[in-house]
Amino acid sequence: MNRMIAILTAITMTAPLLSAQEMELVGKVLEVEEIATAEGDVDIIQVQVQTQNREMVRARLGPVWMTQNDVQIGDEITCRGKYDEETHFMAREFICNNVRYRVRGEDYEPLWLRTRLREQNQIYNPQNEKQMKGKIMELYVDESSSMMEAMIKLQDEELIRVRLAPEWYLRNQVRVGDELELRGATVTDDGEIMIMAREMRNVRTNLEIALRNQQGFPDWYGKGKSVDRQRGKPSYHDEHVGRGRGRSNQ
């Protein structure tokens, strides 16, 4: 890829404390370049963004073969990551053109060393959001993703699959027979249509639960370790592509 440079109009940058020094960066692509790093001995795509206060930030995404031609000048991009010891912003995951990429693991090890498949995960497009209300007919933990999912019967009798959150995040909050008011986006999982819930309200308990932010990033990230340490359960922070139902949670 040739080095490309253009001027960027900034959008925003927010820096909430997500986990250890993690930040969320939102903007448009100002510059795209290839750089050589020690990460897996491959060339990395690096993009330049400008914060709302006009600070310039360079974010390292993933290897050229993974993101080449997918990130262009003028694209809107949302990155989640942190600065390394050399003050480089390292993206752990990012969204560009409604495609989510996971490029580094929780310990920021390069995921491209594990696989050379571009990971697109389920696309969460806020423009596809819808509201619905229905009754939980089945509740289970998907073994591949470690996510709690539900089969919901809507008011028109349609049965839909809904991905919620990790079991530890919703433990004792929902059960079969509960009526839920949901807001989420339609996504595709290996050819199967389902709803990825962003927020919900349990009519039985009147409890409102935030599951993801408006870009679809998990709201539970960074919250699991302390909760799981108390309960003696493994911690799951990310969503992973996967199908197949696991153990029942009825």
Buried (B, 14 or more C-beta within 10 A) or exposed (E): EEEEEEEBEBBEBEEEEBBEEBBBBBBBBBBBBBEEBEBEEBBBBBBBBBBEEEEEBBBBBBBBEBBBEBBBBEBEBBBBBBBEEEEBBBBBBBBBEBBBBBBBBEEBEBBBEEEEEBBBBBBBBEEBBEEBBBBBEBBBBBEBBBBBBBBBBEEEEEEBBBBBBBBBBBEEBBEBEBBBBBBBBBBEBEEEEBBBBBBBBBEEEEEEBEBBBEBBBBBBBBBBEEBBEEEEBEBBBBBEEBBEBBEEBE
